[in-house]
């Protein structure tokens, strides 16, 4: 392996080591967690965004939303429910939180 790949992997691992991001979904009485986004996740999300913004938001939530143990909360078969039976504003808020880096560790803890 090259030094640059080693450095890139080390950096990503340090991001993972910071722990899960968290957003409290007050409307659901739940917290949603996530890890830093991988390039494969980004690719999948962007493919859906090309179809429509709504599908991109839903894909973001499906592929990134975790419980406090780091287990996925949603599966692909939840897409139709998320698209038709869930408040879109809440989904947008979750996706926005996942895609916004906190300025400080204290900012992250506020969520």
Phi and psi in radians as a Rosetta constraint file:
Dihedral C 1 N 2 CA 2 C 2 CIRCULARHARMONIC -1.453 0.35
Dihedral N 2 CA 2 C 2 N 3 CIRCULARHARMONIC 2.820 0.35
Dihedral C 2 N 3 CA 3 C 3 CIRCULARHARMONIC -1.081 0.35
Dihedral N 3 CA 3 C 3 N 4 CIRCULARHARMONIC -0.643 0.35
Dihedral C 3 N 4 CA 4 C 4 CIRCULARHARMONIC -1.177 0.35
Dihedral N 4 CA 4 C 4 N 5 CIRCULARHARMONIC -0.702 0.35
Dihedral C 4 N 5 CA 5 C 5 CIRCULARHARMONIC -1.156 0.35
Dihedral N 5 CA 5 C 5 N 6 CIRCULARHARMONIC -0.725 0.35
Dihedral C 5 N 6 CA 6 C 6 CIRCULARHARMONIC -1.026 0.35
Dihedral N 6 CA 6 C 6 N 7 CIRCULARHARMONIC -0.761 0.35
Dihedral C 6 N 7 CA 7 C 7 CIRCULARHARMONIC -1.149 0.35
Dihedral N 7 CA 7 C 7 N 8 CIRCULARHARMONIC -0.710 0.35
Dihedral C 7 N 8 CA 8 C 8 CIRCULARHARMONIC -1.140 0.35
Dihedral N 8 CA 8 C 8 N 9 CIRCULARHARMONIC -0.756 0.35
Dihedral C 8 N 9 CA 9 C 9 CIRCULARHARMONIC -1.130 0.35
Dihedral N 9 CA 9 C 9 N 10 CIRCULARHARMONIC -0.725 0.35
Dihedral C 9 N 10 CA 10 C 10 CIRCULARHARMONIC -1.082 0.35
Dihedral N 10 CA 10 C 10 N 11 CIRCULARHARMONIC -0.744 0.35
Dihedral C 10 N 11 CA 11 C 11 CIRCULARHARMONIC -1.061 0.35
Dihedral N 11 CA 11 C 11 N 12 CIRCULARHARMONIC -0.845 0.35
Dihedral C 11 N 12 CA 12 C 12 CIRCULARHARMONIC -1.097 0.35
Dihedral N 12 CA 12 C 12 N 13 CIRCULARHARMONIC -0.704 0.35
Dihedral C 12 N 13 CA 13 C 13 CIRCULARHARMONIC -1.091 0.35
Dihedral N 13 CA 13 C 13 N 14 CIRCULARHARMONIC -0.658 0.35
Dihedral C 13 N 14 CA 14 C 14 CIRCULARHARMONIC -1.145 0.35
Dihedral N 14 CA 14 C 14 N 15 CIRCULARHARMONIC -0.589 0.35
Dihedral C 14 N 15 CA 15 C 15 CIRCULARHARMONIC -1.163 0.35
Dihedral N 15 CA 15 C 15 N 16 CIRCULARHARMONIC -0.740 0.35
Dihedral C 15 N 16 CA 16 C 16 CIRCULARHARMONIC -1.111 0.35
Dihedral N 16 CA 16 C 16 N 17 CIRCULARHARMONIC -0.639 0.35
Dihedral C 16 N 17 CA 17 C 17 CIRCULARHARMONIC -1.177 0.35
Dihedral N 17 CA 17 C 17 N 18 CIRCULARHARMONIC -0.297 0.35
Dihedral C 17 N 18 CA 18 C 18 CIRCULARHARMONIC -1.232 0.35
Dihedral N 18 CA 18 C 18 N 19 CIRCULARHARMONIC -0.230 0.35
Dihedral C 18 N 19 CA 19 C 19 CIRCULARHARMONIC 1.722 0.35
Dihedral N 19 CA 19 C 19 N 20 CIRCULARHARMONIC -3.089 0.35
Dihedral C 19 N 20 CA 20 C 20 CIRCULARHARMONIC -1.426 0.35
Dihedral N 20 CA 20 C 20 N 21 CIRCULARHARMONIC 2.493 0.35
Dihedral C 20 N 21 CA 21 C 21 CIRCULARHARMONIC -1.293 0.35
Dihedral N 21 CA 21 C 21 N 22 CIRCULARHARMONIC 2.779 0.35
Dihedral C 21 N 22 CA 22 C 22 CIRCULARHARMONIC -2.537 0.35
Dihedral N 22 CA 22 C 22 N 23 CIRCULARHARMONIC 2.455 0.35
Dihedral C 22 N 23 CA 23 C 23 CIRCULARHARMONIC -2.408 0.35
Dihedral N 23 CA 23 C 23 N 24 CIRCULARHARMONIC 2.215 0.35
Dihedral C 23 N 24 CA 24 C 24 CIRCULARHARMONIC -1.502 0.35
Dihedral N 24 CA 24 C 24 N 25 CIRCULARHARMONIC 2.053 0.35
Dihedral C 24 N 25 CA 25 C 25 CIRCULARHARMONIC -1.609 0.35
Dihedral N 25 CA 25 C 25 N 26 CIRCULARHARMONIC 1.599 0.35
Dihedral C 25 N 26 CA 26 C 26 CIRCULARHARMONIC -1.056 0.35
Dihedral N 26 CA 26 C 26 N 27 CIRCULARHARMONIC -0.636 0.35
Dihedral C 26 N 27 CA 27 C 27 CIRCULARHARMONIC -1.095 0.35
Dihedral N 27 CA 27 C 27 N 28 CIRCULARHARMONIC -0.482 0.35
Dihedral C 27 N 28 CA 28 C 28 CIRCULARHARMONIC -1.802 0.35
Dihedral N 28 CA 28 C 28 N 29 CIRCULARHARMONIC -0.155 0.35
Dihedral C 28 N 29 CA 29 C 29 CIRCULARHARMONIC 1.119 0.35
Dihedral N 29 CA 29 C 29 N 30 CIRCULARHARMONIC 0.577 0.35
Dihedral C 29 N 30 CA 30 C 30 CIRCULARHARMONIC -2.361 0.35
Dihedral N 30 CA 30 C 30 N 31 CIRCULARHARMONIC 2.812 0.35
Dihedral C 30 N 31 CA 31 C 31 CIRCULARHARMONIC -1.976 0.35
Dihedral N 31 CA 31 C 31 N 32 CIRCULARHARMONIC 2.448 0.35
Dihedral C 31 N 32 CA 32 C 32 CIRCULARHARMONIC -1.949 0.35
Dihedral N 32 CA 32 C 32 N 33 CIRCULARHARMONIC 2.369 0.35
Dihedral C 32 N 33 CA 33 C 33 CIRCULARHARMONIC -2.063 0.35
Dihedral N 33 CA 33 C 33 N 34 CIRCULARHARMONIC 2.836 0.35
Dihedral C 33 N 34 CA 34 C 34 CIRCULARHARMONIC -2.787 0.35
Dihedral N 34 CA 34 C 34 N 35 CIRCULARHARMONIC 2.802 0.35
Dihedral C 34 N 35 CA 35 C 35 CIRCULARHARMONIC -1.831 0.35
Dihedral N 35 CA 35 C 35 N 36 CIRCULARHARMONIC 2.916 0.35
Dihedral C 35 N 36 CA 36 C 36 CIRCULARHARMONIC -0.973 0.35
Dihedral N 36 CA 36 C 36 N 37 CIRCULARHARMONIC 2.547 0.35
Dihedral C 36 N 37 CA 37 C 37 CIRCULARHARMONIC -1.309 0.35
Dihedral N 37 CA 37 C 37 N 38 CIRCULARHARMONIC 2.333 0.35
Dihedral C 37 N 38 CA 38 C 38 CIRCULARHARMONIC -1.482 0.35
Dihedral N 38 CA 38 C 38 N 39 CIRCULARHARMONIC 2.863 0.35
Dihedral C 38 N 39 CA 39 C 39 CIRCULARHARMONIC -1.141 0.35
Dihedral N 39 CA 39 C 39 N 40 CIRCULARHARMONIC -0.597 0.35
Dihedral C 39 N 40 CA 40 C 40 CIRCULARHARMONIC -1.138 0.35
Dihedral N 40 CA 40 C 40 N 41 CIRCULARHARMONIC -0.720 0.35
Dihedral C 40 N 41 CA 41 C 41 CIRCULARHARMONIC -1.095 0.35
Dihedral N 41 CA 41 C 41 N 42 CIRCULARHARMONIC -0.777 0.35
Dihedral C 41 N 42 CA 42 C 42 CIRCULARHARMONIC -1.027 0.35
Dihedral N 42 CA 42 C 42 N 43 CIRCULARHARMONIC -0.741 0.35
Dihedral C 42 N 43 CA 43 C 43 CIRCULARHARMONIC -1.059 0.35
Dihedral N 43 CA 43 C 43 N 44 CIRCULARHARMONIC -0.822 0.35
Dihedral C 43 N 44 CA 44 C 44 CIRCULARHARMONIC -1.086 0.35
Dihedral N 44 CA 44 C 44 N 45 CIRCULARHARMONIC -0.739 0.35
Dihedral C 44 N 45 CA 45 C 45 CIRCULARHARMONIC -1.148 0.35
Dihedral N 45 CA 45 C 45 N 46 CIRCULARHARMONIC -0.801 0.35
Dihedral C 45 N 46 CA 46 C 46 CIRCULARHARMONIC -1.121 0.35
Dihedral N 46 CA 46 C 46 N 47 CIRCULARHARMONIC -0.608 0.35
Dihedral C 46 N 47 CA 47 C 47 CIRCULARHARMONIC -1.032 0.35
Dihedral N 47 CA 47 C 47 N 48 CIRCULARHARMONIC -0.739 0.35
Dihedral C 47 N 48 CA 48 C 48 CIRCULARHARMONIC -1.233 0.35
Dihedral N 48 CA 48 C 48 N 49 CIRCULARHARMONIC -0.654 0.35
Dihedral C 48 N 49 CA 49 C 49 CIRCULARHARMONIC -1.052 0.35
Dihedral N 49 CA 49 C 49 N 50 CIRCULARHARMONIC -0.589 0.35
Dihedral C 49 N 50 CA 50 C 50 CIRCULARHARMONIC -1.114 0.35
Dihedral N 50 CA 50 C 50 N 51 CIRCULARHARMONIC -0.536 0.35
Dihedral C 50 N 51 CA 51 C 51 CIRCULARHARMONIC -1.289 0.35
Dihedral N 51 CA 51 C 51 N 52 CIRCULARHARMONIC -0.884 0.35
Dihedral C 51 N 52 CA 52 C 52 CIRCULARHARMONIC -2.931 0.35
Dihedral N 52 CA 52 C 52 N 53 CIRCULARHARMONIC 2.681 0.35
Dihedral C 52 N 53 CA 53 C 53 CIRCULARHARMONIC -1.077 0.35
Dihedral N 53 CA 53 C 53 N 54 CIRCULARHARMONIC -0.703 0.35
Dihedral C 53 N 54 CA 54 C 54 CIRCULARHARMONIC -1.057 0.35
Dihedral N 54 CA 54 C 54 N 55 CIRCULARHARMONIC -0.773 0.35
Dihedral C 54 N 55 CA 55 C 55 CIRCULARHARMONIC -1.145 0.35
Dihedral N 55 CA 55 C 55 N 56 CIRCULARHARMONIC -0.592 0.35
Dihedral C 55 N 56 CA 56 C 56 CIRCULARHARMONIC -1.138 0.35
Dihedral N 56 CA 56 C 56 N 57 CIRCULARHARMONIC -0.758 0.35
Dihedral C 56 N 57 CA 57 C 57 CIRCULARHARMONIC -1.084 0.35
Dihedral N 57 CA 57 C 57 N 58 CIRCULARHARMONIC -0.798 0.35
Dihedral C 57 N 58 CA 58 C 58 CIRCULARHARMONIC -1.120 0.35
Dihedral N 58 CA 58 C 58 N 59 CIRCULARHARMONIC -0.728 0.35
Dihedral C 58 N 59 CA 59 C 59 CIRCULARHARMONIC -1.096 0.35
Dihedral N 59 CA 59 C 59 N 60 CIRCULARHARMONIC -0.701 0.35
Dihedral C 59 N 60 CA 60 C 60 CIRCULARHARMONIC -0.996 0.35
Dihedral N 60 CA 60 C 60 N 61 CIRCULARHARMONIC -0.829 0.35
Dihedral C 60 N 61 CA 61 C 61 CIRCULARHARMONIC -1.162 0.35
Dihedral N 61 CA 61 C 61 N 62 CIRCULARHARMONIC -0.743 0.35
Dihedral C 61 N 62 CA 62 C 62 CIRCULARHARMONIC -1.093 0.35
Dihedral N 62 CA 62 C 62 N 63 CIRCULARHARMONIC -0.826 0.35
Dihedral C 62 N 63 CA 63 C 63 CIRCULARHARMONIC -1.441 0.35
Dihedral N 63 CA 63 C 63 N 64 CIRCULARHARMONIC -0.330 0.35
Dihedral C 63 N 64 CA 64 C 64 CIRCULARHARMONIC -1.955 0.35
Dihedral N 64 CA 64 C 64 N 65 CIRCULARHARMONIC -0.428 0.35
Dihedral C 64 N 65 CA 65 C 65 CIRCULARHARMONIC -1.207 0.35
Dihedral N 65 CA 65 C 65 N 66 CIRCULARHARMONIC 2.227 0.35
Dihedral C 65 N 66 CA 66 C 66 CIRCULARHARMONIC -2.232 0.35
Dihedral N 66 CA 66 C 66 N 67 CIRCULARHARMONIC 2.808 0.35
Dihedral C 66 N 67 CA 67 C 67 CIRCULARHARMONIC -1.523 0.35
Dihedral N 67 CA 67 C 67 N 68 CIRCULARHARMONIC -3.116 0.35
Dihedral C 67 N 68 CA 68 C 68 CIRCULARHARMONIC -1.147 0.35
Dihedral N 68 CA 68 C 68 N 69 CIRCULARHARMONIC -0.301 0.35
Dihedral C 68 N 69 CA 69 C 69 CIRCULARHARMONIC -1.582 0.35
Dihedral N 69 CA 69 C 69 N 70 CIRCULARHARMONIC -0.053 0.35
Dihedral C 69 N 70 CA 70 C 70 CIRCULARHARMONIC 1.534 0.35
Dihedral N 70 CA 70 C 70 N 71 CIRCULARHARMONIC 0.274 0.35
Dihedral C 70 N 71 CA 71 C 71 CIRCULARHARMONIC -1.665 0.35
Dihedral N 71 CA 71 C 71 N 72 CIRCULARHARMONIC 2.483 0.35
Dihedral C 71 N 72 CA 72 C 72 CIRCULARHARMONIC -1.065 0.35
Dihedral N 72 CA 72 C 72 N 73 CIRCULARHARMONIC 2.404 0.35
Dihedral C 72 N 73 CA 73 C 73 CIRCULARHARMONIC -1.541 0.35
Dihedral N 73 CA 73 C 73 N 74 CIRCULARHARMONIC -0.526 0.35
Dihedral C 73 N 74 CA 74 C 74 CIRCULARHARMONIC -2.178 0.35
Dihedral N 74 CA 74 C 74 N 75 CIRCULARHARMONIC 2.690 0.35
Dihedral C 74 N 75 CA 75 C 75 CIRCULARHARMONIC -2.079 0.35
Dihedral N 75 CA 75 C 75 N 76 CIRCULARHARMONIC 2.916 0.35
Dihedral C 75 N 76 CA 76 C 76 CIRCULARHARMONIC -0.983 0.35
Dihedral N 76 CA 76 C 76 N 77 CIRCULARHARMONIC -0.613 0.35
Dihedral C 76 N 77 CA 77 C 77 CIRCULARHARMONIC -1.219 0.35
Dihedral N 77 CA 77 C 77 N 78 CIRCULARHARMONIC -0.164 0.35
Dihedral C 77 N 78 CA 78 C 78 CIRCULARHARMONIC -1.409 0.35
Dihedral N 78 CA 78 C 78 N 79 CIRCULARHARMONIC -0.155 0.35
Dihedral C 78 N 79 CA 79 C 79 CIRCULARHARMONIC -0.941 0.35
Dihedral N 79 CA 79 C 79 N 80 CIRCULARHARMONIC -0.828 0.35
Dihedral C 79 N 80 CA 80 C 80 CIRCULARHARMONIC -1.100 0.35
Dihedral N 80 CA 80 C 80 N 81 CIRCULARHARMONIC -0.744 0.35
Dihedral C 80 N 81 CA 81 C 81 CIRCULARHARMONIC -1.083 0.35
Dihedral N 81 CA 81 C 81 N 82 CIRCULARHARMONIC -0.789 0.35
Dihedral C 81 N 82 CA 82 C 82 CIRCULARHARMONIC -1.111 0.35
Dihedral N 82 CA 82 C 82 N 83 CIRCULARHARMONIC -0.608 0.35
Dihedral C 82 N 83 CA 83 C 83 CIRCULARHARMONIC -1.286 0.35
Dihedral N 83 CA 83 C 83 N 84 CIRCULARHARMONIC -0.613 0.35
Dihedral C 83 N 84 CA 84 C 84 CIRCULARHARMONIC -2.005 0.35
Dihedral N 84 CA 84 C 84 N 85 CIRCULARHARMONIC -0.309 0.35
Dihedral C 84 N 85 CA 85 C 85 CIRCULARHARMONIC -2.217 0.35
Dihedral N 85 CA 85 C 85 N 86 CIRCULARHARMONIC 0.261 0.35
Dihedral C 85 N 86 CA 86 C 86 CIRCULARHARMONIC -2.292 0.35
Dihedral N 86 CA 86 C 86 N 87 CIRCULARHARMONIC 2.505 0.35
Dihedral C 86 N 87 CA 87 C 87 CIRCULARHARMONIC -1.051 0.35
Dihedral N 87 CA 87 C 87 N 88 CIRCULARHARMONIC 2.023 0.35
Dihedral C 87 N 88 CA 88 C 88 CIRCULARHARMONIC -1.086 0.35
Dihedral N 88 CA 88 C 88 N 89 CIRCULARHARMONIC -0.590 0.35
Dihedral C 88 N 89 CA 89 C 89 CIRCULARHARMONIC -1.116 0.35
Dihedral N 89 CA 89 C 89 N 90 CIRCULARHARMONIC -0.640 0.35
Dihedral C 89 N 90 CA 90 C 90 CIRCULARHARMONIC -1.157 0.35
Dihedral N 90 CA 90 C 90 N 91 CIRCULARHARMONIC -0.761 0.35
Dihedral C 90 N 91 CA 91 C 91 CIRCULARHARMONIC -1.085 0.35
Dihedral N 91 CA 91 C 91 N 92 CIRCULARHARMONIC -0.712 0.35
Dihedral C 91 N 92 CA 92 C 92 CIRCULARHARMONIC -1.104 0.35
Dihedral N 92 CA 92 C 92 N 93 CIRCULARHARMONIC -0.719 0.35
Dihedral C 92 N 93 CA 93 C 93 CIRCULARHARMONIC -1.085 0.35
Dihedral N 93 CA 93 C 93 N 94 CIRCULARHARMONIC -0.703 0.35
Dihedral C 93 N 94 CA 94 C 94 CIRCULARHARMONIC -1.128 0.35
Dihedral N 94 CA 94 C 94 N 95 CIRCULARHARMONIC -0.852 0.35
Dihedral C 94 N 95 CA 95 C 95 CIRCULARHARMONIC -1.069 0.35
Dihedral N 95 CA 95 C 95 N 96 CIRCULARHARMONIC -0.711 0.35
Dihedral C 95 N 96 CA 96 C 96 CIRCULARHARMONIC -1.065 0.35
Dihedral N 96 CA 96 C 96 N 97 CIRCULARHARMONIC -0.761 0.35
Dihedral C 96 N 97 CA 97 C 97 CIRCULARHARMONIC -1.082 0.35
Dihedral N 97 CA 97 C 97 N 98 CIRCULARHARMONIC -0.718 0.35
Dihedral C 97 N 98 CA 98 C 98 CIRCULARHARMONIC -1.134 0.35
Dihedral N 98 CA 98 C 98 N 99 CIRCULARHARMONIC -0.505 0.35
Dihedral C 98 N 99 CA 99 C 99 CIRCULARHARMONIC -1.764 0.35
Dihedral N 99 CA 99 C 99 N 100 CIRCULARHARMONIC 0.149 0.35
Dihedral C 99 N 100 CA 100 C 100 CIRCULARHARMONIC -1.998 0.35
Dihedral N 100 CA 100 C 100 N 101 CIRCULARHARMONIC 2.067 0.35
Dihedral C 100 N 101 CA 101 C 101 CIRCULARHARMONIC -1.390 0.35
Dihedral N 101 CA 101 C 101 N 102 CIRCULARHARMONIC 2.305 0.35
Dihedral C 101 N 102 CA 102 C 102 CIRCULARHARMONIC -1.180 0.35
Dihedral N 102 CA 102 C 102 N 103 CIRCULARHARMONIC 2.622 0.35
Dihedral C 102 N 103 CA 103 C 103 CIRCULARHARMONIC -1.223 0.35
Dihedral N 103 CA 103 C 103 N 104 CIRCULARHARMONIC -0.608 0.35
Dihedral C 103 N 104 CA 104 C 104 CIRCULARHARMONIC -2.449 0.35
Dihedral N 104 CA 104 C 104 N 105 CIRCULARHARMONIC 2.933 0.35
Dihedral C 104 N 105 CA 105 C 105 CIRCULARHARMONIC -1.073 0.35
Dihedral N 105 CA 105 C 105 N 106 CIRCULARHARMONIC -0.650 0.35
Dihedral C 105 N 106 CA 106 C 106 CIRCULARHARMONIC -1.113 0.35
Dihedral N 106 CA 106 C 106 N 107 CIRCULARHARMONIC -0.669 0.35
Dihedral C 106 N 107 CA 107 C 107 CIRCULARHARMONIC -1.091 0.35
Dihedral N 107 CA 107 C 107 N 108 CIRCULARHARMONIC -0.721 0.35
Dihedral C 107 N 108 CA 108 C 108 CIRCULARHARMONIC -1.105 0.35
Dihedral N 108 CA 108 C 108 N 109 CIRCULARHARMONIC -0.678 0.35
Dihedral C 108 N 109 CA 109 C 109 CIRCULARHARMONIC -1.204 0.35
Dihedral N 109 CA 109 C 109 N 110 CIRCULARHARMONIC -0.429 0.35
Dihedral C 109 N 110 CA 110 C 110 CIRCULARHARMONIC -1.116 0.35
Dihedral N 110 CA 110 C 110 N 111 CIRCULARHARMONIC -0.504 0.35
